[in-house]
Amino acid sequence: MGERSALNRLSRWLHGNVLLYQALLDTGYRSAQQIFTSKQAELIFEYIGKPS
């Protein structure tokens, strides 16, 4: 999977999880963001799990 494709898929997952998306917004997340803070990464792992 290419980088753009992976970012698009992740964006769909983030927008599809209302609680996660709101938690990310509360940290200053912007939808065009491609690099996540450690707190944002922790939230993503908490809500959708770590990659296998």
C-alpha positions in Angstrom: 0.0 0.0 0.0 1.4 3.4 -0.9 1.9 6.2 1.6 -1.0 8.3 0.3 -3.3 5.3 0.3 -2.4 4.4 3.9 -3.0 8.0 5.0 -6.4 8.0 3.3 -7.4 4.7 5.0 -6.2 6.0 8.4 -8.2 9.2 7.9 -11.3 7.2 7.2 -10.8 5.2 10.4 -10.3 8.3 12.4 -13.3 10.1 11.0 -15.4 7.0 11.4 -14.7 6.8 15.1 -16.5 9.8 16.6 -15.0 9.5 20.1 -11.5 9.0 18.8 -11.9 11.9 16.3 -13.1 14.2 19.1 -10.3 13.2 21.4 -7.8 13.9 18.6 -9.3 17.3 17.9 -9.0 18.1 21.6 -5.2 17.6 21.2 -5.0 20.1 18.3 -5.2 17.5 15.5 -6.0 18.8 12.0 -7.3 16.6 9.3 -4.4 17.4 6.9 -1.9 16.4 9.6 0.5 13.5 8.6 2.6 13.4 11.7 1.1 12.6 15.1 2.2 13.7 18.5 2.9 10.9 21.0 -0.4 11.7 22.8 -2.3 11.4 19.5 -0.6 8.1 18.7 -1.6 6.9 22.2 -5.2 7.8 21.5 -5.2 6.0 18.2 -3.8 2.9 19.7 -6.3 3.1 22.6 -9.3 3.4 20.3 -8.3 1.2 17.3 -5.4 -0.9 18.6 -1.8 -1.2 17.6 -0.8 -2.5 14.2 -0.1 -6.2 14.0 
